[in-house]
Every structure is written in structure tokens, then in C-alpha cells.
């Protein structure tokens, strides 16, 4: 193991020389005799700096293409207000193998364990983040990979807990195989583009598993969102694809598995929404393809507001939900077709796999609850059963155009 003093002497004799081959520089915290910032400043582009031991620091600036690698359980802990590592206006930086701890809360600045500003082609991988205000913070950056990190927040109130992974005005970012627990939002995007989010586990965050706004052309697939205040909030966004995700156990007065608000031209395919207060909440959504999803044991399977148009809800499974579909209008401009409804009591005489009698998923009692929420207390009463039976036999109040003309006789997914 090369000692820090020897490294410093070497760097003093041979100042930065881009033509030299990249070096591997090893630094032990117990042997550190010069500031770590000086070692980084005197390193050469392409060098790998290996750190071992425990370091207490803040605002460690990286402004050149280097690899900073933690070995033997290296820990970087905040010693005061500020970020731990700042990657500024550079490219090809790799941060890997560290435990980041105890970035303090600030009500004036969003301090993070790792902050990237105007960075390009960087990778943050295989790190553990514990009790930091923000975990990883990107601003004005592109082509960044964030993978195989574990981020555990303080899980306090939202004011005292930042986001696990935070993106602002960034694009072409890959976020995959991360574990995120106990933050305000597990992952937060704003003005982001071409973000690919795959195989992440986001659990028990205080607000959303993922929260993104004004972030077009993004893809989310094979992620698990468990017991968050709400699973995902998608707002003011176009051209989003969400496939093969799990939204589970988001319960509360304003809890959703998936909240879609003012989005257009997007796809929601092959997801599982299980045991949420509301599985889908749709407001101001146009031209959304919702297909191949399983909505199981939710309070409301879907709430679709009157300002939603030209959406196609086709080939989904609605199983064991208290309410199938709720809306605030009797006029619907969306298509429901070929879905499976576990409470459908029709028949299939021609044996084509679809019911011969259309299914109306909005119940009279559901409309009453929308207008008078306290009436939810009557859910299991005989009166409710009589009301719903009468409405099914002679529909007069429920939306006439909201029906599934070809309800599937068997589960589809």
C-alpha cells in the first residue's frame, strides 16, 4: 500500500502530465498527511484513486476525468454543511464502492452525498447511502449511469428528508438496479428527457416512489414500488412508457398506485397494481394506451375524470376491487373494451371468450361515494346491494357511454 506522503512527493516531482499512462493511487485514511482534495487536484486525467478507511469531509471537488473507488469498506462522512462530493463541469468520472453518511438537512440548499453539475458520461455505482439529506443530485447533466446503489433515508417528515435520486434539467440518464428506502421521493425528475429507469426497488418513501414533471420521452420498466405514500406521480409529461412495474400497498386518503395528471401520448402496459387505495388516478390525460395490466384488491381500480379523452383501456384484469371505475361525469370520451371484470355476471353463448352482455363498471353507489365520501361507511350494507342491483337492471344515473362492450370471461394476465 503506497502511503499518502509518498504519493504527494511523487505528484510534486512529476506535475500533471497528460501524456503519461494513467496511475492507480491508493490512499489510507489513517496515513493521510495531506488533504484529500490536494491528491485529487494533482492527479492526472484517467487516474484511479483508491480510498480505504473512514474520511470526514465536505465539498470534495472533482473537475477532471478520474475514478474514485472505495475499497475495504471505505466510508465518506459529511463533517459539516455541504455536499460530500461535487462533480463539476467534467466528464468520465466514476464513483464506486463507498458508504456515504450523514449529509445534514438544509432549508436553504439541497445538500447531497454526490452532486453532479454539468457533468457528462459519468457513472455512480455500487455505493451505499445512509441518512443523507439527498442521495444523488444531478443538474444540467447528460449520459449518466446510476446503478446498483442502496439509498436509505432518514424517513422523518418530508421537510427533513430529501429525495433519494434527484434530476433537474438532465437527459439520457440510466437508473437501474437501485434500492431506495425512506426518502421524500425515491426518485424525482423535473425537466428531464430520455430517462431509462429499470429494475429499481423503491419502498416506504414519504411521498412518491417516483415523482416526475415536465419530463418527456422516458421509460420505466420492471420496477417495484412498495408501501410508498403513492407509487408514481406522472405530471405534465408526454411520450412516457411504463411497463412491467409493480405498484403495491399505497394506502391513505390521497394514496395512488399510479397518478397520471396532464400527460399525453403514453403507454401503460403489463403492470401489476395490488392493494392500493386507488390503483389508477387519471386527470387531464389524452391518448393513453392502458393494456395488459392487473388491478387486484384495490379500493378503486380506476378513477378517470371527465377531462380525460381518447384513452384506450383494453385487455386489463380488474379483480377483487371494491370499486371498478369512478368518474365525475356521465359523458365519457374513452374506450373500455375486452377487459376482465371479476364481478361480471354475464354469459357467453357463442363461446368466443367475451360476454354477450356489456358490462358497466361504474356503480350507482360508486357515484354516491364520489359526491358524498362519508357514505363509504355503508359499503357492505343491504341498501347498497339493492341500489346497485336496481341500477344494473335499469341504468338511469351511471354514465351511459362508459361500458365494456366485450368483457372477457377469463383472466387475461
MILUM-890080 format. One record per residue: x, z, y negated of N, C-alpha, C in turn; residue in three letters. Coordinates in steps of 0.001 Angstrom, whole numbers, padded with zeros to 6 digits, always signed. Example, Ala and Ser with C-alpha at 12.3 -4.5 7.8 and 13.67 -1.06 7.14 Angstrom:
// MILUM-890080
+013190+007800+005690+012300+007800+004500+013200+007800+003300ALA+012850+007080+002250+013670+007140+001060+012900+007870-000030SER
This chain:
// MILUM-890080
+000859+000000+001197+000000+000000+000000+000891+000000-001241UNK+000731-001007-002062+001517-001113-003282+000985-000134-004310UNK+001837+000662-004902+001412+001651-005890+001146+001006-007245UNK+000273+001647-008027-000141+001074-009314+001031+000904-010264UNK+001973+001852-010261+003121+001748-011160+003953+000515-010844UNK+004153+000237-009549+004909-000948-009137+004196-002212-009576UNK+002867-002193-009441+002074-003358-009869+002263-003609-011350UNK+002173-002531-012157+002314-002675-013599+003678-003231-013964UNK+004738-002724-013320+006085-003223-013596+006185-004705-013269UNK+005588-005098-012138+005625-006496-011735+004918-007383-012750UNK+003753-006907-013219+002998-007695-014176+003692-007755-015535UNK+004480-006709-015866+005200-006698-017138+006341-007704-017119UNK+007038-007769-015967+008169-008707-015847+007668-010140-015811UNK+006551-010357-015080+006003-011694-014941+004633-011739-015606UNK+004569-012047-016877+003273-012124-017548+002426-013241-016948UNK+001201-013290-017401+000232-014218-016823+000819-015616-016714UNK+000788-016147-015471+001349-017472-015223+000381-018240-014340UNK-000460-019054-014899-001485-019732-014122-000936-020585-012997UNK+000298-021013-013094+000856-021885-012066+001245-021122-010809UNK+001388-019782-010890+001755-019016-009716+000589-018918-008748UNK+000908-018691-007490-000141-018516-006496-000880-017209-006750UNK-002179-017206-006426-002987-016004-006622-002439-014865-005777UNK-002490-013655-006323-001942-012478-005657-003062-011564-005199UNK-002740-010711-004213-003610-009624-003797-002992-008329-004307UNK-003693-007642-005187-003183-006442-005837-003995-005254-005336UNK-003327-004274-004752-004006-003107-004198-003788-001902-005099UNK-004864-001175-005363-004809-000034-006273-005543+001139-005640UNK-004854+002283-005563-005481+003522-005104-005786+004407-006309UNK-006963+004991-006332-007332+005833-007470-006395+007014-007616UNK-005943+007597-006521-005077+008770-006590-003691+008430-007120UNK-003302+007157-007032-001980+006749-007505-002028+006003-008820UNK-003196+005960-009432-003359+005185-010655-002673+005887-011818UNK-001670+005232-012397-000929+005812-013520-001157+005060-014823UNK-001853+003930-014755-002187+003150-015954-003673+002844-015887UNK-004295+002542-017017-005726+002230-016988-006031+001021-016109UNK-007127+001132-015371-007543+000013-014535-007805-001230-015366UNK-008288-001043-016588-008534-002191-017464-007247-002969-017725UNK-006129-002267-017853-004860-002952-018108-004436-003786-016898UNK-004650-003257-015707-004302-004002-014498-005122-005287-014421UNK-006402-005198-014735-007258-006383-014715-006839-007366-015802UNK-006554-006867-016997-006169-007750-018103-004885-008507-017797UNK-003969-007889-017051-002687-008530-016780-002675-009304-015458UNK-003785-009322-014786-003869-010121-013571-004019-011592-013934UNK-003853-012449-012939-003934-013895-013128-005237-014422-012558UNK-005757-015450-013150-006959-016078-012621-006780-016401-011142UNK-007752-016019-010335-007681-016246-008903-007171-015060-008116UNK-006651-014030-008786-006150-012843-008085-007296-012065-007443UNK-006948-011332-006393-007855-010377-005769-007322-008973-006021UNK-008140-008125-006616-007754-006737-006867-008566-005855-005929UNK-007858-005179-005031-008498-004301-004058-008396-002854-004537UNK-009554-002195-004643-009592-000810-005096-010015+000088-003941UNK-009345+001221-003822-009757+002232-002850-009775+003597-003543UNK-010669+004479-003072-010814+005790-003687-011980+005820-004658UNK-012014+006842-005512-013098+007045-006459-012585+006879-007883UNK-013300+006063-008652-012929+005782-010035-014100+006167-010943UNK-013815+006884-012025-014815+007208-013027-014468+006431-014293UNK-015375+005571-014732-015068+004669-015835-016361+004114-016417UNK-016234+003343-017493-017364+002603-018037-016836+001401-018798UNK-017680+000385-018912-017373-000836-019662-016065-001492-019219UNK-015861-001578-017904-014708-002295-017372-014980-003792-017536UNK-014222-004455-018391-014498-005842-018772-013709-006811-017909UNK-014416-007798-017388-013787-008880-016619-014078-010183-017349UNK-013033-010874-017771-013186-012096-018566-012406-013267-017986UNK-012073-013170-016693-011348-014263-016036-011793-014340-014579UNK-011560-015458-013911-011980-015619-012518-011113-014783-011564UNK-011603-013621-011153-010898-012784-010196-011901-012246-009176UNK-011371-011706-008093-012176-010997-007105-011846-009520-007193UNK-012860-008691-007382-012698-007242-007395-013361-006723-006132UNK-012541-006180-005234-013025-005817-003913-012805-004343-003641UNK-013855-003673-003165-013732-002287-002755-013392-002197-001276UNK-012426-001361-000950-012039-001150+000443-012048+000346+000735UNK-012221+000674+001997-012195+002072+002449-013189+002952+001682UNK-014378+002404+001397-015418+003190+000739-015200+003427-000738UNK-014642+002478-001444-014358+002633-002878-015643+002897-003666UNK-015549+003829-004632-016696+004220-005452-016354+004053-006930UNK-017270+003412-007666-017155+003297-009118-018307+004076-009728UNK-017978+005135-010476-018987+006025-011045-018894+006012-012557UNK-020054+005959-013217-020072+005973-014679-019600+007330-015191UNK-018716+007308-016211-018236+008559-016788-018876+008862-018142UNK-019695+007935-018635-020369+008169-019921-021383+007060-020137UNK-021930+006979-021326-022901+005931-021632-022231+004572-021587UNK-022879+003632-020940-022351+002276-020863-022458+001720-019464UNK-022220+000401-019342-022177-000239-018037-020929+000213-017284UNK-020933+000003-015987-019704+000245-015234-018817-000994-015306UNK-019360-002166-014935-018599-003419-015003-019341-004395-015886UNK-018605-005075-016759-019160-006127-017608-018409-007431-017333UNK-019136-008436-016870-018558-009760-016629-019012-010648-017778UNK-018076-011055-018617-018421-011700-019880-017841-013107-019970UNK-018694-014093-020165-018293-015453-020521-017169-015982-019637UNK-017346-015868-018342-016341-016377-017419-017037-016907-016178UNK-016241-017396-015223-016817-017951-014014-016035-017491-012773UNK-016602-017729-011620-015964-017470-010341-015425-016039-010215UNK-016265-015079-010576-015951-013671-010359-016718-013197-009131UNK-016040-012442-008266-016661-011864-007081-016523-010346-007157UNK-017644-009640-006981-017645-008179-006921-018228-007787-005566UNK-017442-007096-004752-017907-006847-003390-017320-005553-002840UNK-018131-004839-002041-017634-003724-001252-017614-002371-001929UNK-018324-002192-003066-018275-000938-003815-019572-000134-003677UNK-019445+001170-003948-020597+002000-004247-020595+002284-005750UNK-021682+001921-006439-021828+002149-007877-022784+003317-008075UNK-022392+004285-008919-023186+005505-009043-023385+005932-010490UNK-024572+006480-010741-024838+007347-011892-024680+006690-013262UNK-025141+005445-013402-025242+004878-014748-026358+005609-015487UNK-026097+006157-016669-027085+007017-017324-028248+006250-017932UNK-029322+006966-018161-030513+006415-018807-030251+006260-020306UNK-030741+005167-020858-030669+004973-022307-032006+004412-022778UNK-032477+004896-023933-033700+004355-024511-033400+003313-025577UNK-032111+002989-025772-031710+002003-026768-031094+000762-026147UNK-030468+000907-024980-029768-000212-024353-029965-000146-022849UNK-030013-001308-022216-030269-001378-020779-028947-001323-020019UNK-028402-000127-019865-027151+000044-019156-027329-000275-017677UNK-026337-000943-017096-026409-001331-015691-025072-001077-015000UNK-025118-001009-013696-023880-000872-012939-023023-002128-013098UNK-023651-003304-012961-022943-004574-013147-023763-005439-014088UNK-023157-005838-015206-023806-006717-016180-023057-008034-016250UNK-023786-009142-016146-023195-010474-016287-023808-011140-017506UNK-022969-011555-018454-023415-012205-019666-022693-013538-019820UNK-023466-014620-019872-022909-015970-019971-021895-016225-018865UNK-022242-015781-017668-021361-015962-016509-021854-017142-015677UNK-020930-017748-014930-021245-018919-014117-020543-018810-012767UNK-021244-019203-011705-020648-019299-010368-020015-017980-009929UNK-020753-016893-010057-020266-015573-009658-021069-015059-008462UNK-020494-014070-007786-021145-013510-006600-021049-011984-006629UNK-022200-011330-006456-022259-009871-006340-022807-009584-004941UNK-021960-009086-004043-022395-008995-002645-021876-007723-001978UNK-022654-007250-001005-022242-006173-000097-021865-004890-000834UNK-022623-004559-001863-022405-003328-002610-023579-002365-002401UNK-023331-001093-002726-024372-000068-002691-024513+000513-004092UNK-025757+000535-004591-026040+001037-005929-026931+002266-005789UNK-026485+003398-006367-027203+004663-006191-027410+005335-007550UNK-028660+005633-007881-029015+006399-009080-028448+005794-010359UNK-028604+004495-010502-028220+003823-011738-029469+003469-012537UNK-029346+003462-013863-030477+003099-014712-030950+001690-014343UNK-030124+000693-014543-030325-000649-013998-029236-000898-012962UNK-029550-001698-011956-028554-002013-010943-027698-003192-011355UNK-028262-004406-011285-027565-005647-011630-028349-006327-012745UNK-027680-006681-013831-028339-007230-015017-027687-008564-015380UNK-028484-009641-015368-027996-010964-015730-028603-011405-017046UNK-027779-011990-017910-028243-012535-019175-027522-013847-019442UNK-028275-014908-019719-027699-016215-020058-026680-016674-019019UNK-026998-016497-017762-026051-016829-016696-026657-017867-015755UNK-025807-018526-014984-026305-019562-014070-025420-019635-012825UNK-026038-020121-011756-025400-020263-010446-024748-018950-010002UNK-025576-017929-009913-025133-016605-009482-025741-016306-008116UNK-024956-015687-007243-025430-015251-005930-025429-013726-005895UNK-026585-013148-005546-026714-011696-005393-027213-011458-003979UNK-026357-010961-003105-026750-010902-001696-026212-009654-000999UNK-027008-009185-000037-026654-008085+000872-026268-006803+000127UNK-026940-006534-000967-026733-005284-001692-027855-004298-001391UNK-027540-003022-001487-028541-001962-001369-028634-001254-002709UNK-029856-001239-003280-030054-000641-004605-031124+000435-004508UNK-030736+001689-004738-031654+002822-004677-031715+003474-006051UNK-032906+003450-006653-033072+004009-007982-033404+005483-007961UNK-033531+006056-009144-033821+007488-009262-035253+007812-008874UNK-036140+006789-008906-037541+006953-008510-038221+008076-009306UNK-037948+008100-010623-038581+009079-011512-039746+008388-012222UNK-039989+008709-013481-041005+007991-014236-040458+006637-014663UNK-041351+005723-015073-040900+004386-015454-039969+004414-016658UNK-040135+005380-017558-039263+005457-018734-037834+005802-018355UNK-037661+006528-017265-036343+006989-016863-035771+006190-015694UNK-036410+005067-015361-035946+004256-014250-035959+002796-014670UNK-034831+002129-014541-034747+000708-014880-035032-000160-013668UNK-034753-001444-013787-035018-002394-012713-033816-002518-011785UNK-034101-002819-010530-033011-002982-009577-032160-004196-009906UNK-032795-005365-009950-032129-006620-010315-032916-007212-011477UNK-032247-007470-012582-032915-007900-013819-032287-009207-014289UNK-033134-010228-014519-032657-011520-015001-033343-011859-016311UNK-032564-012298-017261-033112-012795-018515-032427-014110-018864UNK-033238-015147-019097-032735-016445-019544-031612-016958-018641UNK-031826-016901-017364-030816-017339-016397-031431-018372-015460UNK-030588-019125-014760-031113-020161-013866-030187-020353-012665UNK-030756-020976-011643-030033-021286-010407-029384-020027-009831UNK-030218-019040-009600-029750-017768-009048-030338-017596-007649UNK-029482-017204-006715-029916-016915-005344-029874-015407-005123UNK-031031-014843-004753-031132-013403-004499-031629-013243-003070UNK-030766-012801-002174-031166-012778-000771-030590-011593-000017UNK-031359-011123+000969-030958-010049+001880-030552-008761+001150UNK-031280-008414+000089-031041-007165-000622-032114-006137-000263UNK-031751-004869-000305-032680-003760-000099-032822-003036-001431UNK-034065-002912-001938-034298-002362-003273-035367-001287-003169UNK-035058-000089-003659-035941+001063-003455-035941+001942-004706UNK-037132+002340-005150-037249+003392-006142-036873+003037-007561UNK-037024+001766-007951-036765+001358-009333-038087+001174-010081UNK-038006+000787-011352-039229+000440-012092-039822-000824-011484UNK-039134-001950-011629-039438-003162-010870-038267-003405-009929UNK-038581-003746-008697-037480-004051-007788-036632-005188-008329UNK-037301-006308-008654-036647-007479-009241-037489-007924-010435UNK-036844-008194-011554-037552-008601-012766-036917-009869-013319UNK-037755-010882-013639-037284-012116-014249-038042-012357-015551UNK-037353-012909-016510-038012-013391-017719-037253-014600-018239UNK-037960-015688-018471-037350-016949-018893-036246-017373-017921UNK-036533-017278-016651-035594-017719-015621-036087-019040-015029UNK-035181-019811-014449-035527-021089-013847-034783-021268-012535UNK-035455-021900-011598-034837-022271-010322-034184-021060-009646UNK-034996-020033-009448-034539-018820-008781-035028-018853-007340UNK-034153-018568-006406-034486-018565-004987-034349-017142-004459UNK-035465-016558-004020-035488-015162-003572-035906-015140-002110UNK-035002-014728-001224-035291-014779+000205-034829-013513+000918UNK-035606-013099+001908-035231-012044+002861-034825-010734+002181UNK-035522-010383+001115-035293-009097+000461-036366-008099+000899UNK-036013-006818+000844-036952-005738+001145-037062-004882-000105UNK-038263-004864-000698-038493-004150-001959-039575-003102-001719UNK-039211-001819-001822-040115-000757-001376-040174+000393-002382UNK-041390+000934-002550-041647+002142-003340-041068+002069-004753UNK-041192+000900-005353-040842+000786-006762-042042+001195-007614UNK-041772+001705-008805-042812+002365-009587-043811+001400-010201UNK-043437+000137-010331-044370-000828-010911-044554-002003-009947UNK-043638-002953-009899-043790-004124-009046-042589-004302-008126UNK-042853-004864-006946-041747-005275-006089-040958-006390-006743UNK-041679-007389-007272-041102-008424-008141-042048-008622-009320UNK-041479-008755-010482-042257-008972-011711-041588-010112-012456UNK-042312-011216-012653-041658-012296-013394-042634-012993-014322UNK-042096-013394-015465-042874-014032-016514-042091-015207-017086UNK-042812-016274-017416-042202-017454-018037-041021-017957-017216UNK-041183-017995-015912-040072-018349-015028-040530-019435-014054UNK-040321-020683-014434-040830-021820-013685-039892-022232-012553UNK-040488-022984-011608-039725-023649-010541-038919-022654-009716UNK-039574-021587-009287-038922-020564-008469-039554-020528-007082UNK-038769-020046-006095-039224-019963-004713-039005-018555-004191UNK-040034-018011-003512-039955-016669-002930-040401-016773-001475UNK-039532-016419-000546-039904-016572+000859-039281-015473+001710UNK-040023-015074+002750-039561-014120+003765-039123-012781+003164UNK-039822-012332+002132-039552-011021+001540-040614-010022+001977UNK-040244-008746+002020-041176-007665+002331-041360-006802+001087UNK-042617-006596+000683-042953-005754-000454-043848-004638+000072UNK-043284-003431+000174-043951-002339+000867-044163-001163-000086UNK-045384-000677-000173-045714+000569-000880-045218+000597-002319UNK-045204-000548-002985-044946-000570-004420-046254-000302-005160UNK-046157+000097-006431-047379+000236-007210-048165-001065-007174UNK-047469-002194-007168-048053-003506-006907-046965-004384-006308UNK-047380-005347-005495-046386-006158-004786-045644-007093-005711UNK-046335-008147-006193-045725-009121-007101-046684-009378-008257UNK-046135-009489-009451-046889-009973-010606-046255-011284-011058UNK-047044-012366-011002-046591-013689-011424-047372-014050-012677UNK-046693-014183-013809-047388-014352-015080-046796-015497-015902UNK-047682-016319-016487-047306-017342-017462-046212-018255-016911UNK-046474-018791-015736-045435-019494-014988-046050-020705-014287UNK-045232-021758-014088-045673-022954-013388-044728-023294-012235UNK-045253-024010-011256-044438-024550-010172-043681-023455-009415UNK-044442-022524-008889-043886-021436-008090-044340-021612-006643UNK-043447-021367-005696-043789-021425-004276-043525-020072-003648UNK-044547-019501-003009-044434-018199-002343-044858-018359-000894UNK-043924-018218+000035-044218-018461+001443-043663-017350+002329UNK-044417-017027+003375-043952-016157+004461-043498-014781+003978UNK-044171-014243+002973-043863-012900+002490-044875-011897+003041UNK-044488-010623+003028-045375-009534+003425-045659-008659+002212UNK-046946-008454+001901-047380-007572+000820-048206-006466+001475UNK-047701-005253+001442-048349-004205+002243-048387-002872+001514UNK-049540-002188+001642-049699-000783+001238-049479-000540-000253UNK-050019-001414-001081-050063-001138-002521-051462-000624-002847UNK-051557+000677-003072-052851+001327-003272-052911+001964-004651UNK-054068+001884-005284-054267+002525-006580-055306+001786-007392UNK-055678+002370-008521-056733+001792-009358-056346+000415-009891UNK-055066+000179-010129-054609-001121-010636-053522-001681-009734UNK-053712-001572-008432-052698-001993-007465-053117-003299-006810UNK-052169-004212-006706-052422-005511-006104-051303-005836-005117UNK-051654-006597-004104-050597-007189-003295-049918-008295-004080UNK-050748-009185-004665-050234-010326-005407-051129-010581-006620UNK-050561-010417-007798-051270-010661-009054-050804-011990-009621UNK-051733-012930-009764-051438-014229-010351-052177-014329-011681UNK-051432-014452-012754-052057-014488-014090-051473-015644-014896UNK-052352-016566-015268-051956-017707-016097-050801-018477-015473UNK-050980-018866-014223-049990-019736-013590-050680-021023-013150UNK-049883-022074-012984-050435-023390-012664-049550-024112-011651UNK-050172-025007-010896-049458-025945-010027-048469-025234-009109UNK-048983-024283-008364-048138-023464-007496-048711-023400-006083UNK-047923-022837-005151-048336-022740-003755-048138-021314-003254UNK-049142-020830-002515-049069-019521-001865-049406-019768-000395UNK-048396-019788+000461-048566-020266+001830-048046-019256+002849UNK-048823-019025+003894-048374-018307+005095-047863-016899+004811UNK-048488-016217+003874-048139-014835+003570-049076-013880+004299UNK-048638-012629+004450-049477-011572+005006-049719-010527+003928UNK-050994-010241+003671-051373-009231+002690-052189-008176+003417UNK-051597-006997+003594-052148-005990+004501-052293-004646+003773UNK-053484-004085+003833-053769-002728+003331-053373-002545+001870UNK-053908-003403+001023-053737-003257-000419-055104-002995-001064UNK-055109-002341-002211-056378-002172-002921-057011-003525-003206UNK-056214-004440-003756-056633-005828-003957-055511-006708-003413UNK-055827-007586-002480-054786-008457-001933-054374-009508-002958UNK-055328-010349-003389-055096-011352-004429-055900-010988-005665UNK-055244-010990-006815-055941-010913-008102-055566-012168-008874UNK-056548-012998-009238-056275-014261-009905-056986-014306-011249UNK-056214-014555-012306-056764-014661-013658-056118-015854-014364UNK-056923-016767-014844-056390-017907-015587-055486-018802-014765UNK-055801-018988-013495-054958-019781-012597-055575-021154-012355UNK-054756-022187-012388-055233-023556-012176-054359-024262-011150UNK-055033-024974-010255-054367-025848-009278-053372-025091-008399UNK-053838-024005-007829-053029-023224-006895-053494-023532-005475UNK-052572-023841-004597-052878-024039-003187-052643-022732-002440UNK-053699-022152-001898-053622-020893-001155-054032-021203+000274UNK-053068-021240+001184-053343-021733+002524-052496-021004+003563UNK-053115-020743+004717-052395-020169+005852-052044-018713+005701UNK-052697-017993+004787-052400-016579+004558-053316-015691+005389UNK-052829-014496+005715-053631-013490+006416-053901-012337+005468UNK-055188-012037+005230-055596-010940+004361-056311-009930+005239UNK-055649-008803+005504-056091-007901+006554-056231-006477+006011UNK-057413-005867+006223-057657-004453+005932-057383-004075+004485UNK-057728-004960+003566-057596-004660+002145-058918-004128+001591UNK-058870-003529+000406-060099-003170-000277-060845-004438-000677UNK-060275-005196-001621-060756-006526-001978-059746-007539-001443UNK-060213-008492-000666-059305-009542-000217-058893-010427-001383UNK-059846-010786-002229-059540-011676-003355-060484-011396-004510UNK-059911-011266-005695-060699-011213-006927-060273-012415-007756UNK-061210-013322-007968-060906-014572-008660-061827-014684-009867UNK-061248-014686-011050-062023-014629-012274-062550-016010-012673UNK-063511-016018-013592-064187-017250-013980-063253-018253-014644UNK-062141-017801-015213-061216-018715-015885-060213-019345-014929UNK-060466-019277-013622-059636-019937-012617-060316-021244-012195UNK-059591-022361-012201-060196-023656-011884-059300-024479-010968UNK-059956-025306-010148-059270-026294-009302-058288-025666-008326UNK-058560-024451-007893-057736-023815-006869-058325-024102-005496UNK-057474-024216-004501-057919-024518-003141-057539-023362-002224UNK-058561-022692-001699-058368-021565-000782-058809-022060+000592UNK-057853-022504+001395-058148-023251+002611-057365-022677+003790UNK-058055-022473+004912-057381-022123+006160-056710-020772+006151UNK-057316-019780+005511-056786-018419+005495-057627-017528+006401UNK-057060-016403+006818-057776-015407+007609-058173-014232+006731UNK-059469-013909+006691-059990-012737+005985-060510-011779+007059UNK-059754-010708+007306-060048-009844+008457-060129-008385+008015UNK-061266-007747+008251-061398-006305+008061-061308-005821+006645UNK-061599-006670+005674-061555-006261+004266-062898-005657+003852UNK-062872-004677+002965-064118-004065+002500-064952-005058+001705UNK-064301-005828+000823-064960-006896+000077-064157-008171+000302UNK-064840-009270+000549-064140-010526+000821-063651-011170-000471UNK-064605-011482-001354-064282-012138-002625-065129-011496-003721UNK-064512-011243-004851-065229-010745-006026-064946-011671-007195UNK-065917-011811-008068-065755-012653-009251-066632-012109-010365UNK-066432-012631-011565-067224-012184-012712-068093-013304-013270UNK-068398-014298-012429-069220-015406-012888-070030-015958-011717UNK-071173-016571-012026-071971-017219-010996-071606-018688-010852UNK-070720-019191-011714-070286-020586-011641-068809-020610-011240UNK-068513-021289-010157-067157-021295-009608-066633-022726-009560UNK-065398-022914-010009-064780-024238-010024-063586-024297-009077UNK-063700-023625-007938-062635-023586-006948-063209-023928-005574UNK-062347-024284-004648-062770-024715-003326-062372-023679-002289UNK-063360-023201-001521-063133-022386-000332-063551-023228+000871UNK-062647-023434+001817-063014-024281+002946-062143-023966+004159UNK-062783-023883+005310-062066-023745+006570-061363-022422+006753UNK-061831-021376+006091-061241-020052+006255-061931-019304+007398UNK-061220-018349+007959-061824-017463+008959-062270-016176+008272UNK-063536-015783+008509-064108-014565+007928-064555-013678+009074UNK-063960-012518+009199-064260-011673+010361-065702-011193+010380UNK-066397-011198+009254-067790-010741+009228-068777-011908+009318UNK-068287-013117+009491-069177-014272+009604-069992-014166+010891UNK-071288-014343+010778-072194-014183+011929-072897-015486+012277UNK-072322-016626+011886-072941-017918+012168-072651-018422+013569UNK-072945-019692+013794-072816-020287+015128-072168-021665+015009UNK-071722-022173+016146-071029-023464+016199-071613-024288+017346UNK-072729-024936+017101-073419-025663+018165-072675-026922+018594UNK-071982-027570+017682-071274-028797+018059-069849-028550+018553UNK-069443-027269+018631-068162-026877+019231-066950-027540+018562UNK-067011-027692+017262-065855-028257+016561-064934-027195+015989UNK-065229-025911+016259-064383-024818+015798-064766-024266+014447UNK-065782-024857+013807-066222-024401+012493-067714-024097+012522UNK-068125-023078+011800-069520-022678+011784-070420-023733+011183UNK-071631-023820+011718-072602-024791+011211-073338-024279+009978UNK-073233-022993+009707-073894-022384+008556-072832-021975+007541UNK-072927-022378+006283-071926-021963+005282-071864-020447+005152UNK-070708-019978+004720-070535-018539+004527-070349-018257+003043UNK-071107-017271+002544-070988-016862+001148-070227-015537+001094UNK-068968-015570+000650-068123-014373+000736-068387-013314-000329UNK-069169-013639-001364-069462-012655-002410-070752-011931-002039UNK-070684-010626-001850-071876-009849-001502-072558-009340-002766UNK-073842-009071-002628-074589-008505-003754-073995-007163-004166UNK-073657-006359-003190-073064-005061-003508-071721-005230-004210UNK-070959-006254-003810-069702-006525-004496-069905-006817-005964UNK-070957-007577-006293-071267-007841-007703-071639-006558-008438UNK-072398-005695-007762-072787-004428-008379-071553-003585-008687UNK-070625-003522-007745-069408-002725-007938-068575-003289-009086UNK-068519-004626-009215-067777-005222-010317-068341-004779-011656UNK-069661-004672-011744-070303-004304-013006-070419-002802-013192UNK-070521-002054-012084-070673-000598-012146-069722+000033-011129UNK-068434+000169-011465-067449+000672-010498-067821+001984-009815UNK-068500+002959-010483-068833+004201-009769-069734+004002-008552UNK-070408+002845-008478-071287+002608-007329-070520+002404-006032UNK-069194+002399-006098-068384+002281-004884-068667+003432-003930UNK-069164+004540-004456-069443+005716-003616-070552+005432-002597UNK-071331+004381-002825-072439+004047-001924-072028+003069-000820UNK-070737+002799-000689-070279+001701+000158-070864+001735+001571UNK-070885+002869+002245-071329+002941+003640-072794+003334+003794UNK-073552+003252+002720-074946+003709+002786-075858+002619+003353UNK-077012+003037+003859-078006+002103+004393-078536+001190+003298UNK-078664+001706+002078-079154+000904+000963-078293-000331+000742UNK-076989-000164+000817-076075-001280+000614-076266-002332+001705UNK-076407-001898+002939-076614-002838+004037-077901-003639+003840UNK-078942-002976+003393-080217-003665+003161-080081-004680+002028UNK-079395-004297+000938-079197-005210-000183-078443-006463+000251UNK-077363-006268+000979-076552-007404+001400-077297-008301+002376UNK-078080-007702+003271-078859-008500+004213-079889-009345+003474UNK-080559-008752+002516-081559-009497+001753-080918-010653+000985UNK-079734-010427+000423-079058-011479-000339-078591-012609+000571UNK-078167-012268+001789-077752-013316+002718-078932-014192+003135UNK-080088-013589+003312-081257-014346+003738-081817-015208+002612UNK-081870-014651+001401-082410-015382+000248-081457-015204-000934UNK-080390-016002-001002-079417-015849-002093-080055-016137-003451UNK-079954-015187-004340-080522-015372-005680-079562-014964-006793UNK-078668-014037-006513-077815-013476-007563-076354-013853-007362UNK-075888-013878-006139-074482-014184-005878-074192-015631-006265UNK-072927-015959-006579-072591-017316-007052-073007-018389-006051UNK-073840-019294-006508-074387-020319-005617-073310-021273-005119UNK-072325-021587-005954-071315-022567-005578-070117-021960-004864UNK-070046-020631-004785-068915-020009-004096-069300-019819-002637UNK-068916-020788-001829-069205-020711-000412-068129-021456+000363UNK-067977-021076+001604-067105-021780+002539-068005-022616+003429UNK-067982-023938+003248-068881-024821+003990-068490-024979+005451UNK-067254-024703+005778-066782-024865+007151-066002-023625+007600UNK-066664-022480+007706-065944-021268+008129-065430-021398+009559UNK-064175-021039+009752-063570-021135+011087-064147-020067+012013UNK-064316-020418+013265-064877-019496+014249-063808-018579+014849UNK-062534-018995+014773-061451-018198+015324-060357-018026+014273UNK-059573-016985+014441-058462-016750+013520-057495-017935+013543UNK-056952-018215+012384-056107-019387+012215-054630-019063+012206UNK-054295-017822+011881-052869-017459+011753-052520-016326+012713UNK
